[in-house]
Amino acid sequence: MNYTAFLFFACILVGFALLRVKAIGILVGLAAFLEIVAVLVILIFSFALLYIGFRTLFSKTWR
């Protein structure tokens, strides 16, 4: 089983959770930065999951 795919999926979920974080106190100044980081995390790990999926599909090792 490919545990890397599960790790990448967990990272995508963390990115979505980071988007939902409310900026309070010290984090108010970092709100825009956290949003950018969250979007980048979601994009990077989504593409990584797509790459793993296509690589597995075309190598025919998924059976």
N, C-alpha and C positions, 0 to 999 in steps of 0.2 A: 504494500500500500504506500502511496506517495504522501508522506506526512508534510512535505514542503508545501503542497497545495493547500492543506488545511491551515498551515501557518500563514500563508499569503491571504487566505480567506479571513482569518482572524485579524490580520493587519488591516484589511479593507473595513471590517466592522469597527475597528478602533478608529479608523479615519472618520467614519460616519459619526461615531460617538464624540469625537473631537469637534466635529462641526456643531454638535448640539450643546457644547459646553457654554454655559452662561458666564460672561466676563464680569467678575465681581472683584472689587478691591484692587489688588496689585495687577491682576490680569486684564484690567480695562485697557491699558496701554498695549497689551500684546494681542488683543482680540483679532486685529487684521492679520497679524503674523500667524496666529494659530489657525485661522481660516485658510490661509494660503498653504500652510503645512498640511492641513487635513485634506485639502483637494489634491495636493501632490501625492500624498500617501495613497489615496484612493485610486488615482490614475496609474501610478507606478505598479502597484500590486495587482490591479485589474489586468494590466497588460502582461504582467508576469504570469498570471493565471491563464490568460489566453495563450501565451507562448507554450506553457506546459501542456495545455490541452491539445493544441495543434501538433506539437511534437509527439505526443503520445498517439494521437489519431493517425498520423502519417507513418509512424514507425511500426504500427500494427501490433503493439505490445499490450493493448488494452483488453484483449480477450482473456 
